[in-house]
């Protein structure tokens, strides 16, 4: 999220964005506002192009790190089932057409696997809306933990 004000012009803008990669977008939105309202030099389109290229690069690196390949995801079979988090609700892991899926009702994503710095296997979402989101899997497979930074969300197997 971002905001700025131009008191002498009695103008300003507030943009609320709840996304990790929103900073580049916020800069382009501010620039476009200045272009349309005050005749600033047209740079917003270039900022959007740059942001799109960086996002594409970021997604490519993410896809290199997360694998949905059957040989790598075979172990997910033991995790198939229903889970619940007191904060985030229900989630179902299932296998469909040879791919593993996480379905929470409002959205669903294909799954892949990644490895953390300690070598532990992680469950990772490989499709929108939360591509790259990772869950730590307990040793016994009974819990999936999403580390939200300030809070951890635990999904327990039903």
Secondary structure, DSSP 8 states (H G I E B T S, - for coil): -EEEEEGGGTEEEEE----TTHHHHHHHHHHHHHHHHH---S-HHHHHHHHHHHHHHHHHHHHHH-B--HHHHGGGGGG-EEEEETTTEEEEEEEETTEEEEE-SS-EEEEEEEE-TTS-EEEEE-STTSTT-EEEE-TTSSEEEEE-SS-EEEEEE-
